[in-house]
Amino acid sequence: MNLSAFFVIAVAIVVALTISISPEEPFQRLESVSKNTVEYIGGDGKTTLRGNWHYMHSNASVENEEYEGPGPVIVMAHGFGLTQTHGLHNYITAFQKAGMNVFTFDYATFGQSDGVPRHQVCPKSHVADLRSTVEMITARIHTSTTMEEVDPNRIGLWGTSLGGGHVLQLASDPSFIRQHPSVRAIISQVPHLTLGLQS
């Protein structure tokens, strides 16, 4: 099989997957919105993103009474084409057991977040959405009177796969680090990097 035939097949598969996903998805998202759901503006300055708080003491199955006072928050950036409802539960529970709060979110055009056309994978936009998420969290922690469980000076970024590359890219931006000194940790799991061998 020559390269052009392989490319045509790959494009056909992507198109088939795209049209097989229900166009009604953005209208069904309200079923999964909870009292801990947060709406804020994404990296493009106009699209509404939605994320969810998972506080360390909100999980009845987690025994972490030994953790007193506010805990750090882990911001989770998911991988290629995935949403916050896809496979993060075990990680969230593990962080909660360790006395940490977790914030999950969907990139623009995915999951609970707005944006059309749907399901557009754009690393540049994803990184901008991640930056906006950190900015929102930082602002709300410092101004809210209902977030006593969250330590404003201890924020960690966690990313897997494509999201693992996003957290590394954002953390390598000197302006981001200067503006957000409260970001103290970066966790990059099987990151997607520029070249396949680097990954």
Order of alpha helices (4+ residues) and beta strands (2+ residues): alpha-alpha-beta-beta-beta-alpha-beta-alpha-beta-alpha-alpha-beta
